[in-house]
Structure formats: structure tokens, C-alpha cells
Amino acid sequence: MKILSRIYIALIIFFLYAPVAVMIVFSFNSGDSVWVFEGFSLDWYKGLIFNTTMLEALKNTVILAILSAVFSTILGTAAAVGIHGMTNKLSKRLAMTVTNIPMMNADIVTGISLMLLFIFFGKIFGSDESLGFITVLIAHITFNLPYVILSVIPKLRQTDNNLKEAALDLGCTPLQSFFKSVLPSISTGVYTGFIMAFTLSLDDFVISYFTCGHYQTLPIVIYNMTKKTVNPDVYALSTIVFITVFALLVLYNFAQNGSEKRRGKQ
């Protein structure tokens, strides 16, 4: 059974990462073929410097991902604390159900509904362009919030409630007790929610497509390219994004393991 389980895990890993490995390999191809590796070259990476459309889309995507991750982490952490503090079990269950709806809902339904909402408010306020950076930012914050909440709530459940009471007894205000006693205990969940929000916002296409207007993100630009042809410099840019996100996850895992070791020693 152990051999079969290892084979199964190996197959899963292969099917997950084989396409990424092929993309990385052909990003160093000297030719523009997608099935024949003609030789090693960095020409496609050098070509990115002069691809203003791609670089502008990358800048828009990174700015959008950072801002949406920051806002959704702040709002999601506050919402998680509020839900965790509810004493009524029915209200808490209802709040968790409402939180899970955006995760279970189809992206195309969320995208179309948000688009209609933004256009409706745009017509009310007499705006000629209802969709843009603000609307896509609100949309990204909306679908990132549940992931942040579900990352923070388990850490709140693991936190000793006496920490907050002890801080209040020592003279802290409720806000000070949260930042000095509760927040350090749930910091791992907050970091996890931030990274999830950042990565989800980075590669979102469906919701961004319906709410961005003229604000072009990288997935939308790449999608528009697929209508004609995909240049290998897209492979190079995708490789850079993948390596960057992978490095962030590795650094986060090292930091989390270090904090757990220090907590265990204490």
C-alpha cells in the first residue's frame, strides 16, 4: 500500500508541475517553437524589457494584488475577530455560511453580478466610465475576504482567551490588548491570509475580465494574445512570476517553522 500511495502522489505531482516545467524550459528556447527546443537562450527574457504592453500589465497586476491583499487582510482579520467573538451560535453559524458563499459561488456569476452592480451605481452617480481600477480592486477584495477569514479564525480558536483578559487587567485598553496579546498569537494566520489573497489576486482572470474596464491586468493581456498567437516572451514572464511566488512561499514556510520552534522553546 505504501508503494501505491507513493506512486499516486508522484503522479499527482507530475500532472500538477509538468506543464510548469515545460513552460520554464521553453522560456529559454532560442527559437519560437513550442515543441522543439532549438537551444538555450535568454533572448525572450531580454525582449521583456522592450515589451511595454506586458510590463504595464505586470505593473497593474502587482499593484492590484498588493492593495487587494492589504485591504482584504485588514478587513478579513477584523471580521474574523468579530465572528469569533459572537456568543450566539446561530448568528456565528449564519456569519460563517455567508462567508463561505463567495468561495462556493462560480467566478463568472460573481464577476457578472459585480459588473452589473458597478454599472448601476455608475449610472446613478452619472459616471461615463463605471468600470476601472477602483471597481476591480473592490472585486478582488470581495473574493479575497473569505480566504483571509478562514485563515485567521482557526488561529483565534487556538489562542488562549486569558491573554486578552490578562492584558486588560494590566491596564491595556481593548485595542492595545488586541495588538499586544491577540495579534501576535494569530500572526501566522494573518500572514497565510495575506499570501493567499496576493496569489489569488495575481492570477485572477474571470472576475477581473468583467470588472476591469480599460484597466488591463496581466491575465487579460495574455488572454487577448491567445486570440492570435502566444509569443515565447509570455513563457519568460510567467516563469518569473512563478519563481517569485514560489520563493515567497518558501520564505514564508521557513519563517513559520522558525516561529513555531521559538514558541516551542518558550
N, C-alpha and C positions, 0 to 999 in steps of 0.2 A: 504493500500500500504506500510505503514511503517513496518508492521509485515512481509509482504512478502519480503521486501528488507532486513530486519534483518535476516530472515531465509536463504535467498540466500547468504548473507555474511557469516553466520555461516557455511553453507555447504562448501563454498569455503575454509574457514579457516580450516575446518575439513579435507577436502581431501588434503590440502597442508601440514598440520602438523601432521596428524595421522601417516603416515609412519615414520616420525622422532621420534614421541613419542614412537612408538613400538620399534624402534631401541634403544632408550635410555633405555627403560625398560628392554629389553633383554640383554643389555650390563652388567646389574647387576645380571643376572641369574647365579645360581650356577652350572647349567648343560649346556650342549651344544645344547639343543633343541631350535628350533626356533618357536615352537608353544606351549610349556608347560613351564610355569615359575615354576621351582623347588625350588627356594628360593633365598634370597638376598645374594650376594657375590661380593667381589672386586677382585676375582681371575683373571679375564680377564684383568683388569687394571694392576695388578701386573705382569701378563705374558708379557705385552708390554715391560717391562724393558729388558727382555731377547730375544725379537724378533728383532734381529739385522737387518734383511731384511726390516722389516716395519719401524724401526726407521731411517734407512739410506734413505729410500724412503721419509719419512716425512721431514728429513733434506733437501734433494734435492728439495722437493716441496716448502718448506718455503723460501729457498734461492732464488729459481727461481721466486717465487711470489713477494718477496720484491724487487729484482733487476728489474724485468719487470715493477712493479708498479712505481718505482722511475724513470726509464728512460722514460716510456710512459707518466708519469705526466709532466716531464720537456719538452719533445718534444711536447706533446699534448697541453700544455699551450702556448708554443711558437707558435705553428701552429694556435691555436685559436686566439691569438693576431694578427697574420698576416692576417688571414681570415677576422677578424672583421675590420681591418684597410683598407681593399680593398675598393676603391672608385667605381670601375667598377662593376655594379650589375651583369652583365653576368659572369664575372670572379668569383665573390663571389658565385654565384649560382652553377657554374661548380665545384668550390672547395668543396662546401658542398655536391654535388652529389657524387664526388669521395670519400669523407669522409664516406658517408653512404654505399658505395658498400661493404666493408668488413663486415659490420653488417648484410646486407641482404643476402650476399653470404653464401652458405651452408658450414659448417665447413669441411666436407670431401673434398670439392673442394679446399678450402683454404689450407688444410693440404697436399693434393697431389701435388698441384701446388708449394707450398713452398719446399716440399721434392725434387721435380724434379729440382727446381732452385738451391738448395743447392748441390745436387749431380752434377749438371752441372758445377758449379763453383769449386767444389771439384776436378773434373776431369781436369779442366783447370789448377789448381794450383798443380796437382799431389798429392793430399792428398789421403791416403789409406782409412781413415775413414771420410767421408764427413759430417756425422751427429753426433751430440753430444750436449754438454751443450750450446755452442755458438749458434748453429742453433735453438735449441728450445727456447732460450732466445729471439733471433730475431723474431721468430714466435709469441711469446707471446706479445712482444712489438707491433708487427704489428696489431694484432686483439684487443689490448687494446687501441690503439691510438684514434679510433673514439669515444669511450665512454668518454675518457678524454676531447676531443674537444667539444663534445655535452654537457658536464657538465660545461665547462668554458664559452662557448660563451653566454649563457643566462645571466650570471653574468656580462659579458663585456657590454652587451646591457643595463643592469640596471645601469651601472657606469656612473657618470657624466663626460662628456668629458672635462669639465672645470678644473677638478682636475689635469689632466696632464699638461694643459696649465698653470695653476697657479704655479705648481712645476717648470716648465721651466722658468717662469718669475721670480721666487725667486732664480734662479741661479743653479738649478739642471741640470745635463746632462740628455739626453733622457733615459739612462739606470737607473740613480738614480731616475728620476721621476716615472719610472715604478715600481721600488721596493718600493718606499716610498708612492706613491699615488694610483697606479692602483692595484698592487698585494694585498694589504690589503683589497681592495674592492671586489676582486674576490676570496679571500681565501676560502670561503665556497665551491665554485665550484671546486677549486683545490683539497680540501680535499675529496669532493664527488668523483671526478675522480680517486683519488688515491685509495680509498677504493673499488670502483668498479673494478679497474684494479687488485687490490690484490685478491679480491674474485673470479673474473673470471679466473685469472691465477691459483688460488689454486685448483680449481676443473675441469680444462680443461682436456679432455681426447683425443678427436678425433685429434686435431691438434698436440698435444704432441706425440701421438702414431706414427704419420708419420714423425716427425722431430727430435725425441729424440735420435735415435740410441741406444747406450748402456746406456745412461743416463736415469735411471728409476725414474719416479715420482710416487707418491702415487696412483693416479687413475689407472695407468698402472699396478702397482703391484697388486692392488685389482682385476683388470680385469683378470690378469693371474691366480689369485686364484680361480675365479669363474669357470674356466675350470675344476677344480677338486672339491673343496669344499671351503666354506667360513667359517673360524673359527670365533667364537664369539669375539675374540680379535679385529677383524675388526670393530665390533659394538662399542667397547670401544674407539678405536682410532677415529672413525667417530664422536662419541659423544663429545670427547674432541675438535675436530676441529670445530664442530657446535657451541659448547658453547663459544669457543674463538672468532669466527667470530660474533656471536650474541652479545657478550659483547662489542666488538669493535663498532658495530653499535649502541648499546645503549649509550655508552660513546660519540660517535660522535653526536648523536641526542641531548644529554644533552648539549654538548659544543656548538652546533649550536643554540639551544634555548637561551643559556646564552648570546651568542654574539648578537643575534637579540634583546634581551631585553636591553643589554647595548647600542646598536645602537639606539633603540627607545628612551631611556632616553636622549641620547646625542642630 
